Every structure is written in structure tokens, then in C-alpha cells.
Amino acid sequence: MKNREQLCPLSFFWAAVLAVIIGVGCTHSDKFSQLKYSEVGKQRAMSVKKVEQPSISGEWVGTWGVFHPNQTRTAAQDTQRQLVCHVAALTPDKWQATFEGECGRPYKYTIQMLGQRAGDVVLFKGSVDLGEKDGGVYDWIGRATEEQFIGFYTSQNYTGAFQMARLKEMTDAKHGRL
């Protein structure tokens, strides 16, 4: 019985030492793994920063129109109206856009657009209240590259789309330059 009492404290001692060794090993392993993953995260963030967001600020021109399901393609093209837009960056994910055109009378709206980069495009979505006389609240989505800005909108009474290109590109196209 004396041997057994001496073995128990020794066994307990070695079990405790083994537990400490395993615990220290796991702790260092977790720190190494966290360090390894945080370095990977930093590298990814740096590579994302290197890819610049497309520049969508500037002057845009194009057309907008209301969608009518029963319209022929020719009739839909005949109802297209001129649209001019100036876009200015406020923050990396926020722009201010001023839209001007005709809808039976001249209009000019300045709105804030929130966007998110997805590859080489910026995707927009938003909602804006243009007032009762101009159709109320509009929800819209859009997509902009450095050359093209398109969008779709809907309100209580209207559904439609717009498409624009850089002002310079439109001017060059009229003069036969691409």
C-alpha cells in the first residue's frame, strides 16, 4: 500500500506536467495560427487597396424612359428623353449626382448615391423622394463603370430605366472618333 501511495503523487505530477506541456503547445500554436491568418488578412487588404475603384466622377449624358409592357420597341425608343448627370465623389462609397433633363418641363435633382465596388464596377441602390408632383418615392438600382452608367427605377406609378456614357465619349462618337 505504501508503494501505491507513492505512485499516485508521481502519476499526478507527470500528468500535470504533460497537461502544462500540451497547454503551452496549443497556446503557441493558436498564436502562430492567429499571426499567420492576420498576416494573410493584411496581404489581402493591401492587394484590395492596390485595385483602384473605377472613377465614376464627372459628366455623363444619355437617355431615360418609362417602361410600358405593351409598347413596341420602336414606341419605347420614341419615348426616350435626354438625360445629363454630374457625379462627384464624397467618400469612397458615397457620391453626389445631379440629374437634369426634360419630363414635359425642365427638372434638376441632386441626390446622394451609396455604392459598393464589385470588381471593376460600382453597384448602386437607393431610394429618393422627388415630391408629389414628380412621382413621389423612387427606388432604384444602378451599375457604373468608367465608361457606362445604367440604372432601373420604380415608383408607385412608374417603372423605367436610364443609360448614360461619358460626355467626352458621346462628343467623340458624334464626330466619328472612337
N, C-alpha and C positions, 0 to 999 in steps of 0.2 A: 504494500500500500504506500510505503514511503517513496518508491520509485515512481509510482503513478502520480503522486502529488508533485514531484519534481518535474515530471514530463509536462504536466498541464501548464505550469507557468512558462516553460520553454516553448511549448507549442503555441501558446498565446502570444509570446514575444515574437516568434518568427511570423506568425500570421499577421501581427500588427505591422512588422517591418515590410512584409510583402504588400500589404494594403497601402502603406505610405509610398512605396516604390511605384505601384500601379497608379496611384492618385497623382503623383508628381509627373509621371509619364503622360497621363491623359491631359493634365493641365497644360503641359508644354506642347502637346500635340494640338490642343484646341487653339492655343495662342498662335502656333505656327500656321494652322489652317486659317484662322481669322486674318492673320497678317497676309497670307497668300491670297485670300479672297479679296481683302481690301486693296491690295496692290492691283489685282485684276480689275476691280471696280474703278480705280483711279486711271488705269490704262484705257479702259473703255470710255470713261468720261473725257479723257484727253483726246481720244480719236473722234468722239462725237463733236467736240469743240472745233476740231480741225475742219469738219464738214460744215461749211457756212450755210446759213439759212438763205434760201433764194431771196433776192432783192425784189420785193413787190412794190416798193415805194415808187411813186412817180405818176405820170399821166397815162390814162387808159381811155380808149374810145371803142364804141361798139354799138350794140342794139339790145333792146329788151322787148318782150312781148308777153301778152296774156295768152294762156293756153285754153283753147276751146276744143273739146274732144271731137266735135262733129265737123271741124274745119278741115278743108283740104290743105295740102302742103303749100300750095300757091297762095291761098287765102291767109294762111298763117304768116307767110313771108310778107304779104302786103300790110299786115298789121304791126310789123316791127317798127319800133321807134328808136331814134338816135339816143345814145347814152354817152356821157362824158364823166370820167371819175378821176379824182386826185386822191392818191393814197399816201399817207405819211406814217412812218413807224413811230410809235410812242415808247414801247418796250419790246423785248424780243418776241413776245407773244400777243401784242396788242397794237392795233393800227387805228388810225382815224381816216375815214373815207368820206369824201364829199361827192355825191352823185348829183348830176344836173341833166336836165332834158326837158322833153315836152310830153304832156299827157292831156292834150286839149288846152293846156295852159302851161307856162314855164314852171318848173319846180327845181328846188335845190334842197337836198337833205344831207346833213353831216351826221354820221353815226360812228360809233366805236365798234371795231371788229376784233373779236378774240379768235386766235388761230393756233393751230398746232402743226408743227413740222412733221411730215411723213415722207421720208426720202427726200426727193428734190422738189416737193410741192408743199404748200401750206394749205391746210384744210380749215375752213371757217364754219361757224354756225352762230346763229344769234336770233334775236327777237327785237323788234323795234316798233314803237307806236308812232305812226306817221300822222295821227289825228283822224278825226271822224270823216272830214271831207276827202281825205286821201286813202280811205280804206281801212283805217284803224291799225290793229296789231298785225304785223307780218312776221312770220317765222321763215328763216332762210338758211340754206347751206351753200357753201362755195368752195372752189378749188382754184388756187393761183400758182402758176409757175412764173418764171421770169418773162415769159412771152404771152401767156394766156391767163385770163381771169374769167371763170364761168360760175354761174350760180342758179339756184332754183328757189322760188319763193312761193308762199301760200298765205292766204289770209281768209277771213270769213267769206269774202266774196270773190277772191281772185287766186289764180294759180298761174305761174308763168316762169320764165327763165330769162337770163341775160348772158351775153358773151361779149368779151372785150379783148382787145390786143393793145400792146404798147402804142402810144400815139405816134412815135417815130416809125414803127413798122407799118402802120396804116398809111402814113405820108409817103414812105418809100414805095409801097405797093401801088399807090396811085400814079407814081412817076415811073413805074416799070422796073424798080430796083428791088431786089430781094436780099 
